[in-house]
Amino acid sequence: MELNERMVREIVERALQEDIGHGDVTTRHIVPPGVRAKGVLIAKGSGVIAGLPVAEMVFRTLEERLQFRRCVEEGDAVGPGQVIAEVEGPAAAILTGERVALNFLQRLSGIATKTARYVELVRYYHARITDTRKTTPGLRILEKYAVQVGGGVNHRFGLFDAVLIKDNHIALAGGVKQAIMAVRRGVPHTMKIEVEVETFDQIDEALEVKADIIMLDNMTVEQMREAVERINGRALVEASGSVTEENLVDIAKTGVDYISVGALTHSAAALDISLDIQTIESSSTEC
């Protein structure tokens, strides 16, 4: 997944405006104009790195003359004490952008790390790990990017790019068949139709009107296994709801095609990363 530079720049500029407001009063009174420095980004824990292009954009939005050197690449695994990147140039710009750059880098690396852990757990099975729309408002493009960096795949990006018929749609439509048929009359033939089901009767309804993807919502592992056998390849099967590291392998063993995990984005712990700053005179290359 390539990041859309225009969309990412808008996110970065909003974040900087939120943090800086009318100016960095602390840095302005401490750091004389013209002072140059180097900031070294260091991992404090083990994880998978994601968000280096965003961190670079933060610094270079503040000061084009800043040099940003990557010591690792997106998707690389790092350990405690490992240098991730260096930023060099006007000291004031480095200090002013530090927190925003770290916020993005820590958040996205945390998501990539959690995703990579889930992907590794199911590596010997057919199932693929996918995300959901349970993302931080305004940051979806970045968080879904981090899922890909971690080895996962993206579910729909929003309400606009795929059909997902959920329980409330079904209730208002009068049933699974009615909901699918209503959607099929209105959407392009190129758009897949996914439906969320809770019972075997609903599975049969979905198969009768040829749903493309059937999402098994909060079923037990035993129910999922029976559902996969019942569907028998006539639709893709997605498992969703209450997925944890503890039950992930058991779910994968049922034969589902996808396992959607909201926790990848709504509950990922940030990877601990710090920025240590040095004056140019006392610094040395860390990469």
C-alpha positions in Angstrom: 0.0 0.0 0.0 1.4 3.3 -1.1 0.6 6.3 1.2 -1.3 9.1 -0.5 1.1 12.0 0.1 -1.6 14.7 -0.1 -3.8 13.0 2.4 -0.9 12.2 4.8 0.3 15.8 4.5 -3.1 17.1 5.6 -3.0 14.8 8.6 0.5 15.9 9.5 -0.3 19.6 9.1 -3.4 19.2 11.4 -1.3 17.5 14.0 1.4 20.1 13.9 -1.1 22.9 14.2 -2.8 21.2 17.2 0.6 20.9 19.0 2.3 24.1 18.0 -0.6 26.6 17.9 1.0 30.1 17.9 4.5 28.8 18.5 6.8 26.6 20.6 7.3 29.0 23.5 9.8 26.8 25.3 12.1 26.2 22.4 11.9 29.8 21.3 13.3 31.1 24.6 16.0 28.5 25.0 17.4 27.7 21.6 19.2 30.6 19.8 18.5 30.9 16.1 21.1 29.1 13.9 21.9 26.3 16.4 22.1 23.0 14.6 21.7 19.6 16.1 21.1 15.9 15.5 18.2 13.9 16.9 18.6 10.1 17.2 15.4 8.0 17.2 15.9 5.0 19.4 13.7 1.9 20.0 13.1 1.3 23.7 11.3 -2.0 23.1 11.1 -4.8 20.6 8.7 -4.4 17.7 8.1 -3.7 14.0 8.7 -0.3 12.6 6.0 1.6 10.6 5.6 5.3 10.0 9.1 6.5 9.1 7.8 8.4 6.0 5.3 10.2 8.3 7.9 11.1 10.8 10.1 12.5 8.1 7.2 14.5 6.7 6.7 16.0 10.2 10.2 17.3 10.4 10.5 18.4 6.8 7.2 20.3 7.0 8.7 22.4 9.8 12.1 22.8 8.0 12.9 21.7 4.5 16.6 21.8 5.3 16.4 19.0 7.8 18.0 15.8 6.8 16.3 12.5 7.7 18.3 9.3 7.5 16.7 5.9 8.0 18.7 3.3 9.8 16.0 0.7 9.3 13.2 0.3 6.8 9.4 0.0 7.1 8.5 -3.5 8.4 11.9 -4.2 10.0 12.0 -5.8 13.4 14.0 -3.8 16.0 15.1 -4.4 19.5 15.8 -2.2 22.6 18.5 0.3 22.0 18.5 0.0 18.3 18.7 3.3 16.3 15.8 3.7 13.9 16.6 7.0 12.2 18.5 10.3 12.5 17.3 13.8 11.9 19.8 16.6 11.4 19.5 20.4 11.0 18.1 23.4 12.8 17.8 22.4 16.5 14.6 24.4 17.0 12.7 22.5 14.2 13.8 19.1 15.6 12.6 20.0 19.1 9.3 21.4 17.8 8.5 18.4 15.7 9.7 15.8 18.2 6.4 14.9 19.9 4.3 14.8 16.8 6.8 12.7 14.9 7.1 10.3 17.8 3.3 10.1 18.2 2.9 8.9 14.7 5.9 6.6 14.7 5.0 5.0 18.1 1.3 4.5 17.2 1.9 3.1 13.7 4.8 0.8 14.9 2.5 -0.4 17.7 -0.1 -1.4 15.2 2.5 -3.1 12.9 3.9 -4.9 15.8 0.6 -6.3 17.0 -0.4 -7.2 13.4 2.9 -9.0 12.8 2.4 -11.0 16.0 -1.1 -12.2 14.9 0.1 -12.9 11.3 3.0 -15.1 12.7 0.5 -17.1 14.9 -1.5 -18.2 11.8 1.4 -18.5 9.3 0.8 -22.3 8.9 -2.9 -21.9 8.2 -5.1 -20.7 5.3 -6.5 -17.7 7.2 -5.4 -14.2 6.6 -5.5 -11.4 9.3 -7.5 -8.3 8.3 -8.4 -5.1 10.0 -11.7 -3.3 10.6 -13.1 0.3 10.6 -12.4 0.5 14.3 -9.7 3.1 13.8 -8.8 6.5 15.3 -11.0 9.2 13.6 -8.9 11.0 11.0 -6.1 8.5 11.1 -7.6 5.5 9.2 -5.3 5.7 6.2 -2.2 5.6 8.4 -3.5 2.9 10.7 -4.5 0.6 7.8 -1.2 1.3 6.2 0.5 0.1 9.5 -1.6 -3.1 9.3 -0.1 -3.8 5.9 3.4 -3.1 7.1 2.8 -5.7 9.8 1.8 -8.3 7.2 -2.0 -8.0 7.5 -4.5 -7.2 4.8 -7.0 -4.4 4.7 -10.8 -4.8 5.0 -12.9 -2.0 3.4 -11.7 1.5 4.0 -15.1 3.0 4.6 -18.8 2.8 3.8 -18.1 3.7 0.2 -15.9 0.9 -1.2 -17.6 -2.4 -0.3 -21.0 -3.7 0.9 -21.2 -5.1 4.4 -24.7 -6.0 5.6 -24.8 -6.0 9.4 -27.4 -7.1 11.9 -29.2 -3.7 12.0 -29.4 -3.7 8.2 -30.9 -7.1 8.3 -33.4 -6.1 10.9 -34.6 -3.2 8.9 -34.7 -5.1 5.6 -36.7 -8.0 7.1 -34.1 -10.7 6.6 -30.8 -11.7 5.1 -32.2 -12.5 1.7 -34.2 -9.3 1.5 -31.1 -7.2 2.5 -28.8 -8.9 -0.1 -31.4 -8.6 -2.9 -32.0 -5.0 -2.2 -28.3 -4.2 -2.3 -27.7 -6.2 -5.4 -30.3 -4.2 -7.3 -28.5 -1.0 -6.6 -24.7 -1.6 -6.6 -22.4 -2.2 -9.5 -21.8 -5.8 -10.5 -18.1 -5.3 -9.7 -18.8 -4.7 -6.0 -18.7 -7.7 -3.7 -21.4 -8.2 -1.1 -20.6 -9.4 2.4 -23.2 -10.2 5.0 -22.8 -10.7 8.8 -24.6 -13.8 10.1 -25.2 -15.2 13.6 -27.1 -18.4 12.8 -26.9 -21.4 10.4 -30.3 -20.4 9.0 -28.9 -17.0 8.1 -26.0 -18.8 6.4 -28.4 -20.8 4.3 -30.2 -17.6 3.3 -27.0 -15.9 2.3 -26.0 -18.9 0.2 -29.4 -19.0 -1.5 -28.9 -15.5 -2.9 -25.2 -16.0 -3.5 -23.5 -13.6 -1.1 -19.8 -13.2 -1.9 -18.5 -13.2 1.6 -20.1 -14.5 4.8 -19.0 -13.0 8.1 -19.4 -15.3 11.1 -20.2 -13.0 13.9 -19.2 -14.0 17.5 -19.6 -17.7 16.8 -17.9 -20.4 18.9 -15.0 -22.3 17.3 -17.2 -25.3 17.0 -19.9 -23.3 15.2 -17.3 -21.8 12.9 -16.0 -25.2 11.9 -19.5 -26.4 11.1 -20.2 -23.1 9.2 -17.2 -23.6 7.0 -18.3 -27.1 6.2 -21.8 -25.9 5.4 -20.6 -23.1 3.1 -18.2 -25.5 1.4 -16.4 -23.0 -0.7 -19.5 -21.3 -2.1 -18.5 -18.0 -0.5 -15.5 -16.6 1.3 -15.7 -16.9 5.0 -14.6 -14.3 7.5 -14.5 -14.8 11.3 -15.2 -11.8 13.5 -15.8 -10.9 17.1 -13.9 -11.6 20.3 -10.7 -12.6 18.5 -7.7 -12.8 20.9 -4.2 -14.1 20.7 -5.4 -17.0 22.9 -8.1 -18.2 20.5 -6.6 -17.1 17.2 -5.0 -20.4 16.2 -8.1 -22.3 17.0 -10.1 -20.0 14.8 -7.6 -20.4 12.0 -7.9 -24.2 12.2 -11.6 -24.0 11.3 -10.7 -23.2 7.7 -12.0 -19.6 7.5 -10.5 -17.4 4.8 -10.1 -14.2 6.9 -10.0 -13.3 10.5 -10.9 -9.6 11.2 -9.4 -8.2 14.3 -10.5 -4.7 15.6 -7.9 -4.9 18.3 -5.1 -4.4 15.7 -6.1 -0.7 15.5 -8.2 0.1 18.6 -6.1 -1.6 21.2 -2.5 -1.8 20.0 0.0 -0.5 22.5 2.4 2.1 21.2 6.0 1.0 20.6 8.3 2.9 23.0 10.6 5.1 20.9 12.6 8.1 22.1 14.5 10.9 20.5 17.9 11.9 21.9 19.3 15.2 20.7 22.9 16.3 20.4 24.7 19.3 19.2 26.5 18.8 15.8 29.9 19.2 17.5 29.4 16.4 19.9 27.4 14.0 17.6 28.5 11.0 15.6 26.8 8.9 13.1 24.6 6.2 14.8 23.2 4.3 11.8 
